[in-house]
Amino acid sequence: MTQGPASPLPAPKERRRLRENRSLTQADMAARLGVSRATVRSWEAGRSAPRGPVREAYTRLLLADPALPRAEVNTPQEDVAPELVGAGTGTRAGAGTGTGTGKKPSSRVGERPGRNRVEARIAEELLAGDGNEDSGLSEPSLTPAQAFDALYSFCAPALVRQAYLLTGRRELARESVERAFQQAWYRWPEVAVDPDPAGWVRATAYEYALSPWHRLRPRYRHPEAPPADAADRALLDTLLDLPPVYRRTLVLYDGVGLGLPETAAETEASTPAAANRVLHAREAVTARLPELTSPEDLHRRLAELASAEQLRAAKPRTVRWYGERRAQQWTRAAIAFTALLIGVTVLTLGTAPDHYEAPLAPPETIHGLPPRAAPGPLSAAEVKLRARLRAQEMNGPERLIPENR
């Protein structure tokens, strides 16, 4: 018998059993509720729970009589993200409250319009992921290249716009995203099994974009052309004047729309520290732009600023090719350096002495000895003596010859 809307939600362990009793797969349940399969998997694992109309529809589907015909349920609703304590009205900027007011949640930074409901939900989870749900891209039927291309197609356009908000440079934003995905492709076995591959790539892109070493590169020593609109220029200058860690926290929380715990985890800070960074960043923005006092207005203006520039990412196949080429170059460089090191070591072993040789003492001058006399000309007496000796005959004894006996 079908239960009423007020029926309690079954325990996480019972949800899967009830779904299987109705002969429904996770994909069927996700299609009926207008959510992703990763969300249904998270509900059944107990990592999260539905809220609002989605909770009521999910409960009706689980507790419905299997013998009754299946009814389509189309009540998609955004889960309400927790708001910053003491800084808002209890709901995130642009998120629905689940009270049936009909207020449509605002789009996240870089989200492309024109998607159907299910595709938009999957794209949102990939772009902003909560760190607890799988993205659903690592399917056994997909090859690594296809899974990478799917992740890149969902994340790259939005990440380029987010990196532009962090750096204010168009080329650096594209380069940061491409380098992040090249690193992801190089370490794809690790990224593919990560609970939040989009968050992994986003963190890598942010780290590369905010690296202080870019200021030493000649091509990034001079600023790029600012946005054409004066309001966009003022907002971008305000963002760039913030410290990098405050800027990153503000973009993640008010731009991308992550929750406070997820923002703190991605910025490697505690939740209170992330909350203080958001508060101080908002105060700095409102001090220069008083019209952005409301978090909803700030979220909308960040989305408009990110979408104002025509920022396009390269094709996934190109990114994979450059990533493989870069990996080959680094491998060849490592092999060449190792061979050079081995050659230098062998040459050193061959030419180095194999025994100890005592060093020669430096020469020293000895004092107190008479100088050595050089031979000079003969005197008159010596000449007469030499002549007399030469004139005399040798009258000495005969040479003795031994006799042989």
TORLUMGU-879520 format. One record per residue: residue in one letter; z, x, y of N, C-alpha, C, O in turn. Coordinates in steps of 0.02 Angstrom, whole numbers, plus 50000, padded with zeros to 5 digits. Layout:
BEGIN
AZXYZXYZXYZXY
...
***
This chain:
BEGIN
M500005004249941500005000050000500005004450061500365009450064
T499605002650111499545006650171500155006050214500405000550227
Q500415011750235501015011850275500845010750348500265011850368
G501325008650388501225007550459501205014050497501335019350468
P501045013750563501005019850603501665023450609501675029550621
A502215019750599502865022950607503105026450544503665028850542
S502675026950493502885030150431503005037550443502645040650481
P503525040350411503675047550421503135051850389502825049950339
L503035057850418502555062550391502835065850329503405068250331
P502465066050274502725069250213502855076650224502615079750271
A503245079450178503405086550180502765090550168502295088050138
P502755096850191502155100950182501925101450110501325101450096
K502405102050062502205102649992501895096249965501485096449919
E502075090349994501805084049971501125082550001500755078549974
R500955085650057500335083950092499725085750050499255081850045
R499745091550019499165093449978499095088949918498545086849900
R499665087349886499635082949826499365076049844498955073249807
L499585073349901499345066749921498595067049938498225062349924
R498385072449969497675073049986497245073449923496725070249919
E497485077249873497105077849811497105071349772496625069949736
N497645067449777497655060849744497125056249771496875051849736
R496945057149835496425053149865495735056249855495235053649882
S495705061749817495065065149803494735067449868494125066849876
L495125070049913494875072549976494965080149979495485082749958
T494465083650004494525090750015494795091950086494845087450127
Q494965098150099495205099850166494655098750217494795096650274
A494025100050199493475098850245493395091350259493265089450316
D493475087150207493425079850218493985077450265493855073550310
M494585079950253495145077850296495035080250367495185076550414
A494775086350376494655088850443494115084850479494175083450539
A493585082950442493055078950473493295072050493493095069450545
R493735069050453493985062450470494455062550530494475057750569
L494825068050537495305068450593495015071750655495325071550708
G494435074750649494135078050706494455084750722494455086850780
V494715088150671495005094750680494645099550633494205097550596
S494845105850634494545110850590494905111050523495475108750517
R494565113850473494875114550408495465119350410495945118650373
A495425124450455495985129050462496615125450486497165127250467
T496525120450529497105116550553497415112650496498025112550490
V497005109450454497275105750396497625110550348498155108850322
R497335116350338497665121250294498335123450323498815124650286
S498365124050388499005125850420499525120350413500115121750404
W499305114050418499775108450408500055108450337500655107450328
E499625109550288499855109450219500295115450202500705115050157
A500205120950238500625126850227501285126450264501725130550252
G501355121650309501975120950347502025125350407502555125850438
R501465128750426501495133050485501475129050550501715131550601
S501205123050549501175118750608501175111550584501125110150524
A501225106950632501235099750616500835096050669500855097850728
P500485090850649500095086950699500555083050744501145081850728
R500285081050802500665077250851500235071850880499625072150879
G500555066750907500205061450941499805057050893500005056150836
P499245054350916498825050050874498575053550811498485050350759
V498475060150815498245063750755498775063450700498605062950641
R499405063850719499945063550669499945056750635500025056350574
E499855051350674499845044650645499245043750599499315040950544
A498665046150621498065045450579498135049650515497925047450461
Y498415055650521498505059950463498995056750413498885057050353
T499525053750439500005050450395499685044550358499795043550299
R499275040650395498945034850363498465037150308498425034050255
L498105042550320497635045050270498005047550208497775046550152
L498585050750217498945053450160499275047950119499275048250057
L499555042950153499935037750118499535031650103499805026650078
A498875031750117498455025850102498375025150026498435029949989
D498235019050006498135017549935497465020549913496955018849944
P497445024949862496805027849841496295022749820495695024049822
A496515016749798496045011649775495685008349833495155005449823
L495955008649893495635005449951495045009649974495035015649964
P494545006450007493975010350032494215015150086494695013850122
R493855020750091494025025850140493775023550209493195021450217
A494215023950258494035022050326493975028250369494385032850364
E493465028350410493365033950455493875033650511493985028350541
V494185039150524494685039550577494435044750627494365050650610
N494295042650687494045047050740494525046750799494395043350849
T495075050250791495565050450846495735057650861496305059750853
P495245061650884495385068650899495835069150959495765065451008
Q496295073850957496755074851013496995082051010497155084650957
E497025085251068497265092151071498015092351057498385088051081
D498225097351020498935098451011499225100951077498915105151110
V499805098351095500105100251159500415107051151500835108151107
A500215111751193500495118451190501125118851231501175115351282
P501615122751212502235123251249502125126251318501745130951326
E502465123451367502405125851435502925131151449503425131851414
L502805134951501503275140051523503915136651546503905131951586
V504475138951520505115135651533505275136251608505285141751636
G505405130551639505605130551709505045131551758505175132251818
A504415131751735503865133151780503345127651782502835128351816
G503455122251746502955116951745503265110351730503865109351737
T502835105751708503065098951695503165097551622503305091851603
G503095102551580503205101651509502575101751468502605101451407
T501985102151499501355102751464500955108251495501035109751554
R500515111251454500095116551480499575113851527499425107951527
A499305118351568498785116351616498175114051578497885117751538
G497975107851593497365105251564497435102751494496925101051464
A498035102351464498115100051396498345092851397498725090851441
G498125088951347498325082051343499055081351323499325085751289
T499365075951345500075074851330500185070851268500755070351244
G499665067851241499745063951180500065057251192500315054151145
T500075054651254500385048151269499875042651276500045037051293
G499245044251262498725039051266498495037751336498225032451349
T498575042451382498355041451450497615042251458497325040151508
G497285045351408496565046251411496355052151451495755053051463
K496815056351473496635062251512496305067351467496585069251416
K495725069551486495335074051445495555081251458495585083251516
P495705085051407495915091951419495355096051449494765095151432
S495545100551495495045104851527494805110151480495165112051433
S494205112651491493905117651447494215124351460494445125851516
R494225128451409494495135151416493985139651448493395137951455
V494225145651468493775150251503493215152251457493335154751402
G492605151251479492025153451442491795148751388491335150551351
E492075142751380491865138151328491205135051346491105132851403
R490745134751299490085132151313490065124551304490325122051254
P489775120751352489745113551346489215111451295488805115551274
G489225105051277488695102351235488825102851161488385101151121
R489415105251140489565105551068489815098751044490075094751083
N489725097550981490045091650953490795092950945491025098450957
R491155087850925491885088250925492145093550877492585097550896
V491885093650816492145098350766491975105550786492395109950780
E491355106650809491165113450829491565115850888491755121750891
A491705111450936492105113450994492805115350973493105120051000
R493085111650924493755113150901493775119950867494235123950879
I493285121450825493255127850791493165133450841493495138650837
A492725132450890492615137550941493245138850981493395144550999
E493625133550995494235134351034494745138450994495085142651023
E494795137150929495265140950889495055148250885495485152650883
L494405149550883494175156350880494295159950946494455165850947
L494205156351002494275159551067494995160551087495165165551119
A495435155951068496115156451091496625156951036497215157751052
G496435156550973496845156450914497585157250923497805161050965
D497975153550884498705153750891499025159150850499645159750850
G498625163350814498905168850776499195166850709499415171150671
N499195160250693499485157950629498975154950583499095154350523
E498395153050609497895149650569497305154150557497125158150599
D497005153350499496395157050484495815154050523495815148050538
S495335158250539494765155850577494245152350534493825148750561
G494265153150469493795149750426493115153150422492645150350395
L493055159350448492415162650446492335166850383491765168250363
S492875168950352492835173350295492755169150231493175169450186
E492215165450227492085161450168491755165850114491375170350131
P491895164450051491575168449998490825167749998490485172349976
S490545162150023489825161150021489475165050076488865165550075
L489835167750124489535171450179489545178850164490035181550137
T489005182250182488995189450178489395192350236489515188750285
P489595198650232489965201550290489575201250355489865199950407
A488915202250351488515201950413488495194850441488535193950502
Q488435189850398488425182950422489095180950452489125177650503
A489645183050419490305181450447490405184850514490685181950560
F490185191150519490245194650583489835191250637490065190450694
D489225189350620488795186050670489095179450693489045177650751
A489405175750646489715169450666490305170550713490385167050763
L490715175550697491275177150742491025179450809491305177650861
Y490505183550810490235186050873489935180350915490035180150975
S489575175850882489265170350919489775165850952489665163351007
F490345164850920490865160650948491255164151003491415161151055
C491405170550993491885173951037491565177851094491845178151148
A490985180951081490725185751130490605182651199490805185751248
P490275176851206490145174251273490785173151313490815174851373
A491305170451282491925169351318492295175851332492585176551385
L492275180551285492615186851296492315190851353492675194351389
V491655190451362491345193951418491605191251484491735195051530
R491665184651489491925181651550492665183451561492875184551618
Q493045183551507493745185451514493815192751536494235194351578
A493405197151507493435204151527493215205051599493455209651633
Y492775200751623492575201151694493165199351739493235202351792
L493575194551719494165192951759494665198751759495035199651808
L494675202751706495135208351703494905214351742495315217951770
T494245215451745493985221651775493605220551840493585224951882
G493305214651849492885213551907492225217251903491865217651954
R492045219851845491415223551835491025220251779491285219051725
R490405218751793489985215251744489805219851686489865217951628
E489575225851701489365230451648489955232551605489895233051544
L490525233851636491115235751598491355230051553491595231251498
A491285223851577491475218151535491045217651473491305216751418
R490385218351482489945218251423490085224151377490095223351316
E490175230051406490295235951364490955235251325490985237251267
S491465232351356492105231551322492035226951261492305228451208
V491675221451270491595216751214491185219851159491345219151100
E490645223451177490225226551126490605231951088490555232351027
R490995236051124491395241151089491915238051043492045240550989
A492215232551065492715229151023492395226550959492685227250905
F491805223550964491485220950904491205226550861491185225950800
Q490995232050891490785237750851491375240550811491305242350753
Q491955240850843492555242950806492735237950752492955239850698
A492645231550767492785226450716492305227050657492515226250599
W491675228450669491195229250615491345235550574491255235650513
Y491565240850608491735247050573492335245850527492385248850473
R492805241550549493405240050510493385232850484493905229550481
W492795230550466492725223550447493145221450387493415215950388
P493215225650334493665223450280494365221750303494695217350275
E494605225250354495275223750381495255217650426495705213450424
V494735217150468494695211550515494565205050479494815199750500
A494165205150426493975198950391494575195450360494575189350356
V495075199150340495655196050309496225195150359496765192850341
D496115196850422496625195850472496725188450485496245184650486
P497355186150494497465178950507497125176550570496955170650575
D497015180850619496695178850682496185184150701496335188250745
P495585184150671495095189350689494875188950761494735194150791
A494845182950790494655182450860495185185750905495005189050953
G495815184850888496335188250926496315195750919496455199450966
W496125198150860496055205350849495515208250894495625213350927
V494945204850896494395207250938494585206651012494435211151052
R494905201151031495095200251101495575205651124495495208351179
A496065207351083496545212551101496185219351108496345223151154
T495715220851064495355227051068494925227351131494885232551164
A494595221851147494175221651208494605222451271494405225951317
Y495185219151272495615219751331495875226851339495895229451395
E496055230051284496305236951288495755241551315495905245951356
Y495145240751292494605245051316494445243551389494325248151428
A494445237151408494275235351477494795237951527494615239851582
L495425238051508495965240051553496145247451546496655249551573
S495745251351511495885258451503495845262051570495355261051606
P496345266051588496315269551653495805275151656495675277751710
W495515277051600495035282651600494365280651628493955285051643
H494235274151636493585272151663493495274451735492925275351758
R494035275351771493965277351841493695284451848493465286351902
L493715288451794493455295251796492715295451781492395300751790
R492425290051757491715289951741491315289151805491485285051847
P490775292951814490395292651877490105285751891490075283651949
R489905282151839489585275651851490075270251873489875265051898
Y490735271451863491235266551882491675268751940492215265951951
R491455273851976491845276152033491745271752095492165271452139
H491175268352098491035264052155491065256752133490865255052078
P491325252352176491385245252158490705241852153490225243852185
E490685236652111490075232652105490035227352160490515226352197
A489465224152163489375218852213489855213152198489885210852140
P490215210652247490695205152235490325198652225489725198252237
P490675193352203490355186752196490095184252263490345186152316
A489615179852259489295177352321489755172552358489765172552419
D490145168452322490575163552354491205166952382491495171252349
A491405164952442491995167952474492635166352435493065170652428
A492695160152410493295158352371493335162352307493885164452287
D492765163552274492775167552214492955174852229493325177952191
R492715177452285492885184252304493635184952317493955189852296
A493925179952351494635180252365495055179952301495535183652294
L494855175652254495235175152191495155181452149495645183852120
L494555184252147494455190352108494835196252138495135200152102
D494835196852204495225202252236495965201452223496325206352212
T496195195252223496905194052208497075196052136497595199052124
L496635194452089496755196352020496755203952012497175206751977
L496275207352045496225214552037496805218252070496945223952053
D497135215052118497715218152150498335217752107498825221352120
L498335213452057498915212952012498945219051966498425222051951
P499535221051943499575226351893499195224251829499175218251814
P498905228951794498505227051735498875222651685498585217951658
V499505224151671499865220151621499995213051647499975208351607
Y500125212251712500205205551740499535201851740499515195851725
R499005205351755498335202251755498155199851686497895194351678
R498285204051635498125202051567498535196151545498265191551513
T499175196051561499595190451542499375183951575499375178651543
L499195184251639498975178351675498325175651646498245169551638
V497845180051630497215177851602497315174651534497005169651518
L497755177551493497875174751426498225167951431498045163351394
Y498705167351475499105161151477498755155651517498685150051492
D498545157151578498245152051620497485151751614497185146751633
G497165157051589496445156951582496225154851513495875149751505
V496425158751463496235157151394496615151051369496335146951332
G497245150451388497645144751367498085146051308498285141351273
L498255152451294498715153851239499415151451256499595150851315
G499805150051205500505148451215500905154551235500665160251228
L501505153451259501915159051282502095163851225502055169851236
P502295161551166502435166451112501815170551092501865176551080
E501225167251089500625170851071500425175851126500205181451111
T500515173951189500375178551243500835184651241500625190251251
A501475183451227501955188951222501775193551163501825199651170
A501575190651107501395194851049500775199051064500755204951044
E500275196151097499665199951110499765205351163499425210451160
T500215204351209500355209351260500925214051239501135218251279
E501165213351177501695217551151502305217451195502565222651215
A502545211451211503135210451252503545204851221503315201151179
S504165204351243504575198751222504375192451259504035192751311
T504585186751232504405180451264504705179851334504345177651379
P505335181651346505585181451416505195186051462505075184351520
A505005192051437504625196651480503945193651497503725194251554
A503615190651448502975187451463503055181751512502625180751556
A503595177851506503715172451553503815175051623503545172251671
N504185180451631504285183351697503635186051726503525185551786
R503225188951683502575191451708502135185751733501805186351785
V502135180251697501735174451719502005171851785501615170251830
L502655171351792502955168851854502785173351913502585170951966
H502875179851904502735184451959501985184651975501805185152034
A501555184151924500835184051938500645177751976500245178052022
R500925172051956500785165951993501035166252065500695163952111
E501625169152075501875169852143501425174252186501305172752244
A501165179652156500715184052194500065180552211499785181552264
V499815176352164499195172652178499305167352231498895166752277
T499835163452225499955158152274500135160952343500035157552393
A500415167052346500565170052411499935171252451499935170852513
R499385172852418498755174052452498295168052451497865167252495
L498375163852400497955157852394498415151852384498535149852327
P498665148952438499145143452430498855137252397499235133252370
E498205136452397497915130552366497955130752290497815125752257
L498145136452260498185137152187498915136852165499105140352117
T499325132952197500025132352177500095129052109500525130952070
S499685124052096499725120452032499415124551976498875127451986
P499735124951917499425128551861498765125551840498315129151817
E498685118851848498045115751831497485118351877496935119651853
D497635118951941497125121451988496965128851973496385130851978
L497475132751956497345139751939496925140351877496465144451874
H497065136251827496665136351766495935134451781495475137551755
R495845129351822495165127251839494795132551879494205133751867
R495125135751926494795140851966494625147051926494105150151937
L495055148851878494885154551835494275152951793493845157251783
A494235146751767493645144851728493015144851772492485146951749
E493065142551833492485142451878492275149651897491675151151898
L492755153951910492585160851927492255164451868491785168151878
A492515163251808492215166451749491525163851734491105167551709
S491385157551750490735154551735490235155551791489645154051783
A490465157951850490005158651907489505164251896488935163851919
E489705169551861489265175251849488845174151787489085171451737
Q488225176351791487765175851734487885181851688487535186851692
L488375181251645488555186651600488325184951530488525179951501
R487905189151502487625187951436487815193751390487795199551411
A487985192151330488145197151280487535198851239487065194851233
A487525204751210486975206851168486975202751103487465199451087
K486425203151067486375199651003486825203050951486925209150954
P487085199150905487545202150855487215207450813487535212350794
R486575206550797486225211650757486185218250795486255223550765
T486075217850860486045223950901486725227450902486765233550898
V487245223450909487915226350911488085229750844488365235150843
R487905226450790488035229450724487635235950716487895240850689
W487005235950739486585241950732486875247750772486915253350747
Y487075246450834487365251750875488035254050846488195259950849
G488415249350818489045251350787488935255850727489285260850719
E488445254250684488295258450627488025265250649488195270450620
R487595265150701487325271550726487885275850755487885281950744
R488345272850792488895276750820489335279550763489555285250767
A489445275550712489845278050655489485283850620489815288750600
Q488825283450613488445288950583488485295250625488565300750599
Q488435294450692488465300250735489155303550731489205309650729
W489685299550731490345302450726490445305750658490775310950653
T490165302850605490215305950539489855312550536490115317450510
R489245312750564488865319050565489215324250608489235330150589
A489495322150664489855326950706490465329750670490625335650676
A490815325450633491395327750595491195332650540491535337650528
I490625331150506490385335750454490175342350484490335347650457
A489815342150541489595348350573490205352550597490205358650589
F490695349250625491285352950647491655355950588491905361550592
T491695352250532492035354950473491655360950445491965365950426
A490975360450443490585366050419490665372150464490715377850440
L490675370950530490775376550577491455379750568491515385850570
L491955375750557492625378350547492665382450482492985387650480
I492325380050430492315383850367491955390450376492175395550350
G491385390350413491005396550424491405401650464491405407550447
V491745399550516492155404050555492725406950512492895412850518
T493015402750470493555405150426493305410450377493635415550367
V492725409250347492445414150299492275420650335492415425950308
L491975420250395491805426350432492435430150451492445436350448
T492955426750469493575430150486493885433550426494125439250431
L493865430250369494135433350308493725439450287494005444150259
G493065439350299492645444950279492705450950324492625456550301
T492835450050387492855455550435493555457850453493635463150484
A494045454350435494735456250452494965461950407494775462050349
P495365466850433495615472350390496075469750336496445464950345
D496025473150277496435470950220497035475450209497395474450160
H497165480550252497745484750245497985486750315497635485750365
Y498585489550317498885491250382498655498150404498665502850365
E498435498650465498245505050496498705506250555498755502250601
A499045512150551499505513750605499115515250669498595518550666
P499335512950723498965514250785499045521450807499565524450796
L498525524450839498535531350864498935531550929498875527350973
A499365536850932499765537550992499325539951049498845543651037
P499455538051109499045540351165499175547751179499735550051169
P498665551551202498745558851215499235560051272499285556151319
E499595565851268500075567751319499965575151337499775579051294
T500075577051398500005583951422500655587751409501205585451425
I500585593951377501155598151361501215603651414500725607251426
H501775604351445501885609251497502305615151471502685614351423
G502235621351504502635627251486502285632251442502585637451428
L501675631151418501305635851375500835639951419500545637351466
P500755646751403500275650851442499565648651428499405646351374
P499155649351477498455647351466498105651951418498265657951417
R497645649551380497275653451331496755657651369496355655051408
A496765664751353496295669251388495625669151354495585669451293
A495125668651392494445668551365494195675751358494385679851399
P493775677651307493515684551298493055686451357492605682851377
G493205692751385492825695051442492385701151424492325702651365
P492095704651471491685710551458492105716451434492695716951452
L491805721251391492165726951364492265732251418491845733251462
S492825735451414492955740951461492565747251440492245747351388
A492595752551482492225758751467492485762051404492095764551364
A493145762051395493445765151335493245761351273493105764351221
E493215754851278493025750751220492295751751203492105751451144
V491885752951253491185754151239491095760851203490715761351155
K491455766251226491415772851192491665772351121491365775251076
L492205768751110492465767951042491975764350997491905766050938
R491635759551024491155755850983490565760350965490305759950909
A490345764651013489775769150999489965774350948489575775950903
R490555777050954490775782150906490835779250836490655782650788
L491085773350829491155770250764490485768750732490405769150671
R490005767150772489345765750746488985772250725488575772250679
A489145777850760488795784150745489075787650683488695791150649
Q489685786750668489985789950610489705787050546489565781050542
E489635791450495489425789250430490025786650391490605788550401
M489855782250346490385779450306490505784150247490125784150199
N491045788250249491205793050197491755790450152492185794350130
G491755784650139492285781950097492125782850024491585785250008
P492575781049980492455781649907491875777249886491715772149916
E491575779549830491025775649803491285769049777491875767949764
R490805764849770490975758249745491145758749672490765761749633
L491675756049652491895756249583491535750749544491545744949563
I491215752849490490855748149447491225748149381491285753449351
P491455742749357491805742649292491335744449236490755742549236
E491595748149188491195750149130491325745249074491865742649063
N490785744049040490835739448985490995743248921490605747548901
R491515741848891491715745148830491705740448771491865742448716
***
